[in-house]
């Protein structure tokens, strides 16, 4: 599901169930956020007329999530963090060892948080290889599909982490600036209620989810996957705290034709 005519392309993602139709921006094509088509799309979703599943889009782009005050502010800071993550992912991808590239059958995006705190999200971008699958089978795994498509069998250590983590100081600064500008950042002793902190945590998690899906899409749409591997390789996104999100996010980040084996193992039709 793709839409056109926006200053930024909008990915249909977690489509604002709490937003009333009266709060939708106008369909004025000069709007910096929504065109007529996007406004119509959102109204259809709110009315329950359209499928709200995440879908792969050849033209990836960010979905704008409103700030608590309803404004769309500091786009430059948000773009800076998104661009940092995108460039970082490209650099990590081109850094995969050339000797292993013929064996790499999946690129992994492990989405996680420092100390499980949503204010400090990151993505560890790595891979798994055919040799690693054979090794797991030799060690007693009874089913090749599990060894191949369940991250609990993958090698997850030693991959670079991008985001709000100590080893990425630029990303940390940009993410902090974005969260502060969008009024989502808070301090532990800031006086917010638990409910208010939880609401901000949910927004922070949702925003980073969408960003990671967008970054993964761009690796393929911009040709980086093809240039590094010379073939189609799926990108699997996962969060160990949210098993069901893995399939949802992975389907959104990839064209379905590269996911046949992954989806068959996870019983998705």
Residue pairs with C-beta under 8 A, 6 or more apart in sequence:
1 12
1 41
1 50
1 51
1 55
1 57
2 9
2 57
2 58
2 59
3 9
3 10
3 12
3 35
3 37
3 38
3 41
4 35
4 37
5 29
5 35
5 36
5 37
5 38
6 33
6 34
6 35
6 38
7 32
7 33
8 33
8 61
8 62
8 64
9 57
9 59
9 60
9 61
9 62
10 34
10 38
10 61
10 62
10 63
10 64
11 57
11 60
11 61
11 62
11 63
11 210
11 213
11 214
11 217
11 252
12 41
12 45
12 52
12 54
12 55
12 63
13 54
13 63
13 209
13 210
13 213
13 252
14 63
14 206
14 209
14 210
15 42
15 45
15 46
15 52
16 42
16 46
16 65
16 66
19 42
19 46
19 66
20 46
21 43
21 46
21 47
23 70
24 34
24 39
24 42
24 43
24 46
25 31
25 33
25 34
25 39
26 34
26 39
27 34
27 35
27 36
27 38
27 39
27 40
29 35
29 36
32 72
33 64
33 72
34 42
41 50
44 50
45 52
53 248
53 251
54 213
54 248
54 249
54 251
54 252
55 251
55 252
56 217
56 251
56 252
56 253
56 254
56 255
56 256
57 217
58 221
58 255
59 221
60 213
60 214
60 217
60 218
60 221
61 214
62 78
62 82
62 210
62 211
62 214
63 210
64 72
65 203
65 206
65 207
65 210
66 72
67 73
67 182
67 183
67 184
68 182
68 183
68 184
69 183
73 181
73 182
74 177
74 178
74 181
74 182
77 174
77 177
77 178
77 181
78 178
78 181
78 182
80 174
80 177
80 178
81 171
81 174
81 175
81 177
81 178
81 211
82 211
82 214
82 215
84 162
84 170
84 171
84 174
85 123
85 162
85 163
85 171
85 211
85 212
85 215
86 214
86 215
86 218
88 160
88 162
88 168
88 171
89 123
89 125
89 162
89 215
89 216
89 218
89 219
90 219
90 222
90 224
92 125
92 159
92 160
92 162
93 107
93 125
93 219
93 224
93 225
93 228
94 224
94 228
95 160
96 104
96 127
96 228
100 127
100 129
101 228
101 229
101 230
103 129
103 130
103 131
104 127
104 128
104 129
104 229
104 233
105 128
105 129
105 130
105 133
105 148
105 233
106 127
106 128
106 148
106 149
106 233
106 234
106 235
106 236
106 262
107 125
107 126
107 127
107 216
107 219
107 225
107 233
107 234
107 235
107 236
108 124
108 125
108 126
108 127
108 128
108 151
108 154
108 156
108 159
108 235
108 236
108 237
108 238
109 123
109 124
109 125
109 212
109 215
109 216
109 235
109 236
109 237
109 238
109 253
110 123
110 124
110 125
110 126
110 151
110 156
110 159
110 238
110 239
110 240
111 121
111 122
111 123
111 208
111 209
111 212
111 237
111 238
111 239
111 249
112 121
112 122
112 123
112 124
112 239
112 240
113 119
113 120
113 121
113 122
114 120
114 122
114 164
114 165
116 241
118 200
118 201
118 202
118 204
118 205
119 164
119 179
119 185
119 186
119 201
119 204
120 163
120 164
120 165
121 163
121 164
121 175
121 204
121 205
121 208
122 161
122 162
122 163
122 164
122 165
122 168
122 171
123 161
123 162
123 163
123 212
123 215
124 156
124 159
124 160
124 161
124 162
125 159
125 160
125 162
126 154
126 155
126 156
126 158
126 159
128 148
128 154
128 155
132 154
132 155
133 144
133 147
133 148
133 153
136 147
136 153
137 144
137 147
141 147
141 153
145 261
145 264
145 265
146 153
146 265
147 153
148 261
148 265
149 236
149 261
149 262
149 265
149 266
150 265
151 236
151 238
151 240
151 246
160 167
161 167
161 168
162 168
162 171
163 171
163 172
163 175
163 208
164 171
164 172
164 175
164 176
165 171
165 172
166 172
176 185
179 185
179 204
182 203
184 200
184 203
184 204
184 207
185 200
186 192
186 196
186 197
186 200
192 200
209 245
209 249
212 237
212 249
213 237
213 249
213 252
213 253
216 235
216 237
216 253
216 254
217 252
217 253
218 224
219 225
219 235
220 226
220 235
220 254
220 255
225 232
225 233
225 235
226 232
232 257
232 258
233 258
234 250
234 254
234 258
234 259
234 262
235 250
235 253
235 254
236 246
236 250
236 262
237 245
237 246
237 249
237 250
237 253
238 245
238 246
238 249
238 250
239 245
239 246
246 266
247 263
247 266
247 268
250 259
250 262
251 259
251 263
251 268
256 263
263 269
